[in-house]
Amino acid sequence: MASIEISPVEVLALKKLALINGALAQSLANQTAKREQTALLRVLMDVVGRADVADQTKEPA
């Protein structure tokens, strides 16, 4: 599997994007669009979670 490095600043930006994405998903009246936006939010939160775990378990240089 390929490895991608995400800096702490990028993780913070992804977290803010997730907040905006979640608010957007809640505000949508169209159920299909709401479901799609919520699915994207889940994927984004998974990536953010993995980045947080990787950052916490990383060995100091």
Protein Blocks (a to p, Z undefined) as FASTA:
>chain_A
ZZddddfklmmmmmmmmmmmmmmmmmpmblklmmmmmmmmmmmmmmmmmmmmmmmmpccZ
Z
